[in-house]
């Protein structure tokens, strides 16, 4: 006989063993049931009391001693159906609670080079322009083999990007090297800033209701996406302020 998964039936393992024993015996006194279930008498008695409260066993008193009988197994089915119906009735209220928390920030975490590429892929879902801070040299060093395909998808989808980036010898050639030929130039704007004062070791991108953060340090290859309308609005405002101010610090 296959041993039932008592937990799925809403019973502890001991309750299941005792209930099965009462079923097999057709009823009995505590001492008889305890021997059959191979349990101490005291434990068996308390378990029978619990089963009685759950409606799975009943008892009558004979000569001041309780004689226990098992309710038909159909009772287990009825109990599960009652739980299902109760949960189904409760669902609208539970869902309303969930909906009321829709503004709660969501955070996704990515690790390793392949994992971090998932952050870039998510950026391709942007419905409006992407704003952010990057380090094109560090980005190319880490993801140079991936950037052309990503840039091509972004251009084909017409996603505009504005970034602030420290100026390096390599960065002015970044677009020519990694972006597709004859791409619409209005889809990418870069302001270069003095690397001595503004050296970024993370890429931070703001799009829709999300803020993506990617470490550009090879010893710390992690990425995160914060999904929060409130946080995204704040970061967008900070970026626009930085964009306006960056014209005063353009590296030469």
Long-range contacts (C-beta under 8 A, 24 or more apart in sequence): 9-76, 9-79, 9-80, 10-54, 10-76, 10-79, 10-80, 10-83, 11-54, 11-56, 14-39, 14-43, 14-47, 15-47, 15-50, 15-51, 15-54, 15-56, 18-44, 18-47, 18-48, 18-51, 19-51, 19-56, 19-57, 19-70, 22-48, 22-51, 22-57, 22-68, 22-69, 22-70, 23-70, 23-73, 26-69, 27-67, 27-68, 27-69, 27-70, 28-67, 28-68, 29-65, 29-66, 29-67, 29-68, 30-66, 30-68, 33-68, 54-79, 55-79, 103-228, 103-229, 103-230, 105-226, 105-227, 105-228, 105-230, 105-231, 106-226, 106-227, 106-228, 107-224, 107-225, 107-226, 107-227, 108-224, 108-225, 108-227, 109-222, 109-223, 109-224, 110-222, 110-223, 110-224, 110-225, 111-221, 111-222, 111-223, 112-221, 113-142, 113-143, 113-221, 115-221, 115-223, 116-214, 116-215, 116-221, 116-222, 116-223, 117-143, 117-146, 118-223, 119-212, 119-214, 119-223, 119-224, 119-225, 120-146, 120-150, 120-214, 121-150, 122-210, 122-212, 122-225, 123-154, 123-159, 123-205, 123-207, 123-212, 124-150, 124-153, 124-154, 124-157, 124-159, 125-208, 126-159, 126-207, 126-208, 127-208, 128-207, 128-208, 129-159, 129-160, 129-161, 129-162, 129-207, 130-159, 130-160, 130-161, 130-162, 130-205, 130-206, 130-207, 131-161, 131-162, 131-163, 131-205, 131-206, 131-207, 131-236, 131-239, 131-240, 131-243, 132-161, 132-162, 132-163, 132-164, 132-203, 132-204, 132-205, 132-206, 132-212, 132-239, 133-163, 133-164, 133-165, 133-200, 133-202, 133-203, 133-204, 133-239, 133-242, 134-163, 134-164, 134-165, 134-200, 134-203, 134-204, 134-205, 134-216, 135-165, 135-166, 135-199, 135-200, 135-201, 135-203, 135-216, 136-165, 136-168, 136-170, 136-171, 136-174, 136-190, 137-166, 137-168, 137-170, 137-171, 138-200, 138-201, 138-216, 138-217, 139-203, 139-216, 140-170, 140-174, 140-177, 140-178, 141-218, 142-216, 142-218, 142-221, 144-178, 147-178, 148-178, 148-179, 148-180, 151-178, 151-179, 151-180, 151-183, 152-179, 152-180, 154-187, 155-179, 155-180, 155-183, 155-184, 155-187, 158-184, 158-187, 159-187, 160-186, 160-187, 160-188, 160-189, 161-187, 161-188, 161-189, 162-188, 162-189, 162-190, 162-243, 163-189, 163-190, 163-191, 164-190, 164-191, 164-193, 164-198, 164-239, 164-242, 164-243, 164-246, 165-190, 165-191, 165-192, 165-193, 165-200, 166-192, 166-193, 166-194, 166-195, 166-198, 166-199, 166-200, 166-251, 167-192, 167-193, 167-194, 167-195, 167-251, 168-195, 191-243, 191-246, 191-247, 191-250, 192-250, 192-251, 193-246, 193-249, 193-250, 193-251, 194-249, 194-250, 194-251, 195-251, 197-249, 198-249, 204-235, 206-232, 206-235, 206-236, 206-239, 207-232, 208-232, 211-235
